Each structure stands twice: as C-alpha cells, then as structure tokens.
Amino acid sequence: MSDHLLLSAIHEGDRKALARAITLVENESSGYEKILADLSMHHVPVIGFTGPPGSGKSSLINKLIELLSSASKKTAVLAVDPTSPFNYGSLLGDRLRMSEHFNDPNIFIRSVATRGSLGGLSEKTIEITDVLRSANFDYIIIETVGVGQSEVEIAGLADTTVVVNVPESGDEIQTMKSGIMEIADVFVVNKCDRPGADMIENNLRKYFAHPRSSGWKVPVVKTSATQNIGISELQEHINEHLQSAGINEKRIFLFAEKAWRLIQKNRMESFDKKKLMEEIKQESQKAGFNLYRFIADRNIKH
C-alpha cells in the first residue's frame, strides 16, 4: 500500500492501516519520515495517566474506555510498557489486561516499548501520538511506565494529566516528589475500598486547596476499578479540565526538545564514526595531540 493510500485509509478509520503506520514509524522503516510529514492531524484531546506501578492505572483506563465506548466515543490507548530485556520490545502487559476491548470498534489499543527511555514515555510516543491524531478518535489516552519524577514529560504531551495513587501512599503525601504533584490536573485515589483512602483524600484536598495560577483547582477523585466506583466522576473532571485548559507551555518545551533531537539525528546520519576513530587513533600518537583542536580543525562542534 502506498503512503497516500495508507494515510487515506487511516483518515477513514481503517484500524489495520493505522496499526501498520504505527509499526513503520516505531521501527523507522523506509518511508516513515514521509508518512509523518504528510499527516493531516486533528485536534484530539490527549489524556495522560501516570503514577507508580501497582496503582491500578491500566484497570482504571479499562473502565474509563468502557464508559466512553458506551457513549459512542472513539478512544485510542497508547500504553507505554517496560522494554523486554530479551528482544527490546514491549512486554505488552497493558494490551493483555485490556484484551476484552480488542473487538470493540470504538477502541484501539497499542503498546509501545520504552527502549531505554528514562522519562516514562517511549522515544517514539510523540510520533505515534501524531499518527493517532490523524485518525478519527475522540480521545487519545497515554499510560506511562510510572518511573518517578523523570516522567513529568507526560505533562508536555497531554492536555490533561491524571495522576493515580493508592491509599497505601497516605503517609507519603508530604514527601511525594513535587514534580509529580505539580503535573496533576486531576488526582485519583484508586482502590478506594482499601483502608486509608479517606486519609489520603483529605491530605490531598489540603495540598490542592488553592487554585493554580491558571485558575484550575485540582480535583481529588476516589475510584475503584474493581468496584466500578468514581469512573463517571473522573470522566467529568477530565472533560472539565479539557474545556478550561489554555496553551500548554510544557508542550512547546517538549516539542522543541524533540525537534532538536531529530535535527541532530538527521545531521549525524552521514557521519562516519569508524573513520573518525581511525583519524583520532593516528593523530593521538603524535606529540601534543589536542582533542579540541582536532575537532575545531574539522569544524565539528563538541
């Protein structure tokens, strides 16, 4: 299938074409850059879910997309999974947990491996999200690995960031990493049927008592995916934030970083590292070898 036909099929809602395009982009297969450059993207709200492992993010998303589908909303889920140490692919845990939705035409689920990325997102998350924006979805949900403060980059990509935690974290609210607290647009106390849920809810409400500079006051929602508690309330708060959100300054920073990396990568593609090593090997044997002069003489910025 040509790039033009592939993109047309994606715009028309062909899920197989969408999956193929994502695979081409993720693997940087021949022609993937043209696919990205020719994308016709729509404004689709992106909702980021983050939080520590074991907080029940996947189960919560599972219930949320079920609710959205019942309202005839089309949702794409991009689950960033830890990389397998054996084949550097995704461990696919989230797709297995959400398997009941595979045959739902309103839901598209894709896992992507971190491949060594330290920020909770895959190196290809931005590109894949843009491919999803070109399809006919009402929402895009991204679930991060949940690796700690470094994952705050999700706040740059998502229009609304949902931070999920559990009652067992009640005593840690005061010491919780501020980066995670600051990125929350909606804070969820999941597994609220467990002891300690009321305490962590009260602590969080005190923490978020004052509105942000934007005027948004972070809501605290108690949920239980297993008991189907609080899912509708969570959806309402997400939609409220999406409607009130202005320009995401963090996104500009994230995109600038991404652009810088892509430009750097493109400029270095034709660079012969082996040849450079041979030159350095020969020159370093000479008296007075200076690495920085060597670089300057070759007009290579260090």
C-alpha positions in Angstrom: 0.0 0.0 0.0 1.4 3.4 -1.0 1.9 6.1 1.6 -1.0 8.1 0.1 -3.4 5.2 0.3 -2.2 4.3 3.8 -2.9 7.8 5.1 -6.3 7.9 3.4 -7.2 4.6 4.9 -6.2 5.9 8.4 -8.3 9.0 7.9 -11.3 6.8 7.0 -10.9 4.8 10.2 -9.1 1.7 8.9 -7.5 0.2 12.1 -5.2 -2.2 10.2 -3.8 0.7 8.2 -3.3 2.7 11.5 -1.5 -0.3 13.1 0.7 -0.6 10.1 1.6 3.1 10.1 2.5 3.0 13.8 4.7 0.0 13.2 6.5 1.7 10.3 7.1 4.8 12.5 8.1 2.9 15.6 10.7 0.8 13.7 11.8 3.7 11.5 11.1 1.7 8.4 11.8 3.0 4.9 9.4 5.9 4.1 8.3 6.6 7.7 9.5 10.2 7.7 7.3 10.9 4.6 4.4 9.4 6.4 4.9 11.7 9.4 5.4 14.7 7.1 2.2 14.0 5.2 0.0 13.5 8.3 -3.2 15.5 8.4 -3.7 15.9 12.2 -6.8 16.8 14.0 -7.1 18.4 17.4 -7.8 15.3 19.6 -7.6 15.7 23.4 -4.7 13.7 24.8 -5.2 12.4 28.4 -2.1 11.2 30.2 -2.3 8.7 33.1 0.7 8.4 35.3 1.5 7.0 38.8 3.6 4.3 40.5 3.5 0.7 39.4 0.6 -1.2 41.1 -1.6 1.9 41.4 -4.1 0.3 39.0 -3.7 2.7 36.1 -4.5 0.0 33.5 -7.6 -1.2 35.3 -8.8 2.3 35.7 -8.3 3.1 32.0 -10.0 -0.1 31.2 -13.2 1.1 32.9 -12.9 4.6 31.5 -12.7 3.5 27.9 -15.6 1.1 28.5 -17.6 4.1 29.7 -16.5 6.3 26.7 -17.4 3.5 24.3 -20.9 3.1 25.8 -21.3 6.8 24.9 -20.2 6.1 21.3 -16.8 7.9 21.8 -13.8 6.5 19.9 -10.7 6.2 22.0 -7.1 5.2 21.3 -5.0 3.9 24.1 -1.2 4.1 23.9 0.3 2.1 26.7 4.0 2.6 27.3 5.3 -0.7 28.6 8.7 -1.5 30.0 11.1 -2.9 27.5 11.7 -6.6 27.4 15.4 -7.4 28.2 15.3 -10.2 25.6 14.1 -8.6 22.4 13.8 -4.8 23.3 10.1 -5.0 22.5 7.2 -4.1 24.7 6.2 -6.6 27.4 2.6 -6.0 26.3 1.2 -6.2 29.8 -1.5 -3.5 29.2 -2.8 -5.0 26.0 -3.3 -8.3 27.8 -5.1 -6.6 30.6 -7.3 -4.7 28.2 -7.9 -7.7 25.9 -11.7 -7.6 26.5 -11.9 -4.5 24.3 -10.0 -5.8 21.3 -13.2 -6.4 19.2 -14.7 -3.1 20.2 -14.7 -0.8 17.1 -14.7 2.3 19.3 -11.4 1.3 21.0 -7.9 1.0 19.6 -5.1 -0.2 21.9 -1.4 -0.2 21.2 1.6 -0.9 23.5 5.0 0.6 22.8 8.3 -0.2 24.5 10.3 2.4 26.3 13.5 1.1 24.7 15.7 2.7 27.3 13.9 6.0 27.6 14.1 7.3 31.2 11.2 9.6 31.1 8.2 7.3 31.4 7.5 7.8 27.7 8.8 5.9 24.7 11.2 7.7 22.4 8.5 7.3 19.7 5.5 8.4 21.8 5.2 11.9 20.2 5.3 10.5 16.7 2.8 7.7 17.4 0.5 10.2 19.1 0.6 12.3 16.0 -0.3 9.3 13.8 -3.2 8.7 16.2 -4.3 12.4 15.8 -4.7 11.8 12.1 -7.3 9.1 12.7 -10.9 9.6 13.7 -10.7 9.4 17.5 -12.5 11.5 20.1 -9.8 10.9 22.8 -6.2 9.6 23.0 -5.1 8.1 26.3 -1.5 7.6 27.1 -0.4 5.5 30.1 3.2 6.0 31.2 5.5 3.4 32.7 5.4 5.2 36.1 9.0 5.6 36.9 9.1 8.6 39.2 9.8 12.3 38.9 11.5 12.0 35.5 8.2 11.0 33.9 6.9 14.6 34.1 7.4 14.9 30.4 3.9 13.4 30.0 2.7 16.8 31.2 4.1 18.3 28.0 2.3 15.9 25.7 -1.0 15.6 27.4 -3.8 18.2 27.5 -4.9 16.7 30.8 -2.6 14.7 33.2 -4.2 12.3 35.6 -2.0 11.2 38.5 -3.1 7.9 40.1 -2.1 6.7 43.5 -3.4 4.3 46.2 -4.4 4.5 49.9 -1.1 2.9 51.0 0.6 6.2 49.9 -1.2 8.2 52.6 1.8 8.7 54.8 3.9 9.7 51.9 2.0 12.7 50.6 4.2 15.2 52.4 7.3 13.7 50.9 5.9 12.7 47.5 8.1 14.1 44.8 6.9 17.6 44.0 7.3 17.2 40.2 4.6 14.5 40.2 2.3 16.6 42.4 2.8 19.7 40.2 1.8 18.0 36.9 -1.5 16.6 38.2 -4.6 18.2 36.6 -6.7 15.5 38.2 -5.5 13.4 41.2 -7.0 9.9 41.7 -7.0 7.8 44.8 -7.6 4.4 43.2 -8.6 1.2 45.1 -10.6 3.4 47.4 -12.2 0.4 49.0 -8.9 -0.2 50.9 -8.2 1.2 54.3 -6.6 4.7 54.4 -8.4 6.1 51.3 -10.2 8.8 53.3 -7.0 9.9 54.9 -5.1 10.3 51.7 -8.1 12.1 50.1 -8.1 14.6 53.0 -4.4 15.2 52.8 -4.6 15.7 49.0 -7.5 18.1 49.3 -5.5 20.2 51.7 -2.5 20.1 49.4 -4.6 21.2 46.4 -6.7 23.7 48.4 -5.5 26.7 46.4 -6.1 27.0 42.6 -3.2 27.0 40.2 -2.1 30.2 38.5 -4.3 29.2 35.6 -7.3 29.2 38.0 -7.8 25.5 37.8 -8.3 23.8 41.2 -7.0 20.2 41.1 -9.9 17.8 42.0 -9.3 14.7 44.0 -11.3 11.7 42.9 -11.7 8.4 44.8 -12.1 5.4 42.4 -12.2 1.7 42.4 -11.9 -0.1 39.1 -12.9 -3.4 40.5 -16.0 -1.9 42.2 -16.7 0.5 39.3 -16.7 3.5 41.7 -15.9 7.0 40.6 -15.4 6.4 36.9 -18.1 8.8 35.8 -16.9 11.4 38.2 -13.3 11.0 36.8 -14.6 11.5 33.2 -16.5 14.6 34.2 -13.4 16.2 35.8 -11.2 15.3 32.8 -13.7 16.9 30.4 -13.9 20.0 32.7 -10.2 20.4 32.6 -10.0 19.9 28.8 -12.6 22.6 28.3 -10.7 25.0 30.6 -7.1 24.3 29.6 -5.2 27.0 27.8 -1.9 26.8 26.0 0.4 24.1 27.4 3.7 25.8 27.7 5.3 22.5 28.7 4.4 21.1 25.3 6.3 23.8 23.5 9.4 22.9 25.5 8.8 19.1 24.8 8.4 19.7 21.1 11.5 21.9 20.9 13.5 19.2 22.6 12.1 16.6 20.2 12.9 18.9 17.2 16.4 19.4 18.4 17.0 15.6 18.7 15.6 14.9 15.2 17.7 17.7 13.6 20.8 16.4 15.4 20.0 12.8 14.3 19.5 13.9 10.7 22.7 15.8 10.6 24.7 12.9 12.0 23.2 10.2 9.7 26.0 10.6 7.2 28.7 10.9 9.8 31.2 8.0 9.7 32.2 7.2 13.3 34.6 4.4 12.4 36.5 6.8 10.1 36.6 9.4 12.9 38.1 6.7 15.3 40.8 5.8 12.8 41.7 9.5 12.4 41.9 10.0 16.2 43.9 6.8 16.6 46.5 8.2 14.1 46.6 11.8 15.4 46.7 10.8 19.1 50.0 9.1 18.5 51.5 12.5 17.6 53.2 14.7 20.2 51.0 17.5 21.6 47.7 15.9 20.4 44.8 18.1 21.5 41.3 16.6 21.0 39.6 20.0 21.0 42.0 21.4 18.3 41.4 18.2 16.3 37.6 18.9 16.5 37.9 22.6 15.6 40.1 21.8 12.6 37.4 19.5 11.3 34.6 22.0 12.0 32.9 19.5 14.4 31.2 21.2 17.3 31.8 19.4 20.5 
